[in-house]
Amino acid sequence: MDAQRFLVGRAPEQTAIGALLDGAAEGGAALVIRGTPGVGKSALLDWAAVTAGDKLRVLRTVGSVTEFGLPYAALHQVTRPVLGHRNRLTAQYRRALDVAFGRASGAAPDLSTVAMAALELLAEVAVERPVLLLADDAQWMDPASQQALAFLARRVASDRIVLLATHRENEAGALLDAAVPAMSLAPLDSESAAALLDRVAGTLDASARSLLLDAARGNPLALLELPRAIGMYSGVDTDRLPLTARLESSFLARVDEFDAVTTTILEVAALSDSDDVAEIVAAAEMLCGRDDTPSLDPAVSAGLIVVDGAAVRFRHPLIRSAILQRLRPDRRRACHAALAHVLPDQPERSVWHRAAAALRPDAALAAELERHAERAIKRGAPTNAVRALERAAQLSVDGRDKAGRTYHAAALAYAVGQPEHGERLRRRYGDLVDSEHDGLRYEWLNELADGDRGGDQRITALVDLAGRASTVGDDTLATDFLRASALRCWNLAPGRPVGKQVIGAADRLAFVDVSTRVQLLAYCSPFDSDARIRALTAQVPAGARDTTTSYRLAHAAACAGAFDVSQGLLTDAAERLRSEGHLHTLGRTLSLLAWSAMRRGNWSYAVAAAEESTRLCAETRQPFWEASSLVAHAVVVAFRGDFASAEDLVARADRENPRRFATIGAVTLIARAAVASGQGNYERAFACLAQLHDPADSAYHPAHALWSLASMAEAAAACGEVAAARSLIARLPPEVRETTSPTGRMNLGFAAAVLAADDESEPRFAEALATDMTIWPYERYRLLFAYGKLLRRRRRVRESRDHLRRAREGFDSLGARPLAERVRAELRAAGERSDSPVADVWDTLSPQEIQIASMVAQGLTNRDIAKRLFISHRTVGSHLYRMFPKLGITSRSELQRMAAEHDR
């Protein structure tokens, strides 16, 4: 099977890949080549390797259908030739790679830290010569390696690294990500297919040629292989026989020509999780007996395998697949047992072969697999532990062990984003339930499977389950049930009476910690809990907060509208999460931070947090939080007057949030109202915000309705819906109208002033403006604007100018261009000239560039910034290289000064 022949008709694909290779000296790229078996994916990688020549350093890894899930096996394979460069990495990254690859023991590194270490390693190697990283059959690589390679693929643009991966069509995998460019490799067109067949098969009679072209359907492997077995298809209806089956049959026909010894070595090679020739030959010798010496030569001569030094590989995965399919269960177990026997010094690999060879339950083997799962978690690869726990459960002798391991495997599968595995294991665990505790655990798995549906009845049920879990002594499970019930209260509509049941249950359970109590208060009773939340938060000094505690306290403060508290806590939590490499929770934290910063008028900060959160939440598959971040970003850009971008962001959020939570529905309406109001369509803005007050609407959310009262009242006053707005406020639930939340009181005061009758408006404005609105600058400037307009219309022009000037300066400082221009129009009507400000070059920076500039202002080095943003330090340098000319500066100190001036 000459790889060059596979390239017939592939000129466009070769051109595209060649362009990536030619550009590697300046910057990196990633490309996933997708296609069916035999279509020529691997041949393109081979061509790329040859084309790279000496210009690029080629590193290669190959996935195998027999991978047993050893953590980071494929990542280790591809980085092994360059691990000598580890001394150039920081101590943290060196340790992360050593622990991940099993070279040392230590605290479990997060997967993102391992991936960052690999990125930095490859970036250092690429300084000497650009790197071409080839990942063949990525769909079969261990989950941790797939995720690490996907991480790299999203971040190599500024490094001299080209990553090319192949992926089988219709197979799932972490590299199939919208952020990673992909190329679909289609079958050859009829002309190219005929040319290839003529080259490999020579002269054929017309009927045989037609039969082969019809059977191959443009698949290059089929065109190369089927001519050998043309006799097999005489009279066969080729439309009814799958192409892969025809190819496998052809390969098997050639395998059947070998003697038993050669067949044995092929069987062992097919089942081996390694390409080591010595291991494979040793295991084959065990099966054949010492009198027969297995030889690879016949299989090499037949074009089925390739031996390259100490490594052996199949010419095509379908050859391995065909051999595996012909193996009977007893023979398969015998091969695994032989492989286990020759791996005494590699316990992690040996245990998998022994598990595959096991015919009946084995308590000791099950326990060893469970320990293997624990080691995988400690190496920062929890996805790999799911399969180990599942197999440990299958081999368990004791029913309690079987149930416990199945439960932990299911819970872990949901936690690491493998819901399909979680579902299968959840159903299996349901059949093992034989105690009250088992039943409660099963209810928790049900909650993990479907935690975003159900009303008051489900919330009440979860409170009852928490009490039962406490009774059986599982305080952790009881707390999980309480948190789940509280989160439902928040997402479905906070302030409902059922929320008091959740808080009451927490008060009765003494083991509930402070951070959890704060969360429950905020989720279930956000309108009257501000003081209690602040007091409880103060009980946990900063030095005593771990990452989880900081996040919980911050989320609670944000849900209660205590944005002055939440922004500081979220900033602290984000820094902790960056240092620990927890991308999953960091994405959520940054989404909350974007909203808190936006509410406080820190718009550049909010946009940077929202943009980073959007990327991280897409990467960690959190559609709810991705949608939330997109909408936060949309609100800010609408306030700044970029309505087209805002509408695009809202549309993306709609696509990313198929299951409509009230919270996402509510903030989406807020964003749409911001666009409509900015464009002067106040009727539309009022209609959007009025929906938040309608209990029959899917976006009904009293908390977001309260925090948006200022905008709703402003829109109502502008479009003549004052009476309707007053009616909505009058119908607010009592706990909302009587809120103790400062944010809520500010919005109520704003609305009262803007919607007041003529004879009451001035006292209302005076009362509202007397409130300390330092943490709500946007609302303060809008209030000044509204009052200034009122005074001018009452012909108190001199007084109006002072308020209008302060509003204009405030809007200019925020970058709120639409409102700044309206204030200028009012000032001109009041007889005062007001020119538009000169455009600020700072506004030409991207959100990530602003983020980098802010970190430069803090005195951080490029390596420090890279570690925090999960990009390579050379990428940081590339951003700075582009930023300096944009800003008209030449030094880091000048950037520090500009960043400090624009930190708003």
Buried (B, 14 or more C-beta within 10 A) or exposed (E): BEBEBBBBBBEEBBEBBBEBBEBBEEBBBBBBBBBBBBBBBBBBBBBBBEBBEEEBBBBBBBBBBBBBBBBBBBBBBBBEEBBEBBEBBBEBBBBBBBBBBBEEEEEBBBBBBBBBBBBBBBBBBBEEBBBBBBBBBBBBBBBBBBBBBBBBBBBBBBBBBBBBBBBBEEEEBBBBBEEBEBBEBEBBEEEBBBBBBEEBBEEBEEEBBEBBBEBBBBBBBBBBBBBBBBEEBEEEEBEEEEBBEBBBBBBBBBBEEBEEBBBBBBBBBBBBBBBBBEBBBBBBBBBBEEEBEBBBEBBBEBBBBBBEEEEBBBBBBBBBBBBBEBBEEEBBBBBBBBBBBBBEEBBBBBBBBBBBBBEEBBEEBBBBBBBBBBBBBBBBBBBBBBBBBBBBBBBBEEEEBBBBBBBBBBBBBBBBBBBEBBBBBBEBBBEBBEEEBBBBBBBBBEBBBEBEEBEBEBBBBBBBBBBBBBEBEBBEBBBBBBBBBBBBBBBBBBBBEBBEBBBEBBEEBEEBEBBBBBBBBBBBBBBBBBEBBBEBBEEBEEEEBEBBBBBBBBBBBBBBBBBBBBBBBBBBBBBBBBEBBBBBBBBBBBBBBBBBBBBBBBBBBBBBBBBBBBBBBBBBEBBBBBBBBBBBBBBBBBBBBBBEBBBBBBEBBBEBBEEBBBBBBBBBBBBBBBBBBBBEBBBBBBBBBBBBBEEEBEBBBBBBBBBBBBBBBBBBBBBEBBEBBBEBBEEBBEBBBEBBBBBBBBBBBBBBBBBBEEEEBBEBBEEBBEBEBEBBBBBBBBBBBBBBBBBBEEEEBEBBBEBBBBBBBBBBBBBBBBBBBBBBEBBEBBEBEBEEBEEEEBEEBBBBBBBBBBBBBEEBEBBBBBBBBBBBBBBBBBBBEEBBEEBEBEEBEEBBEBBEEBEE
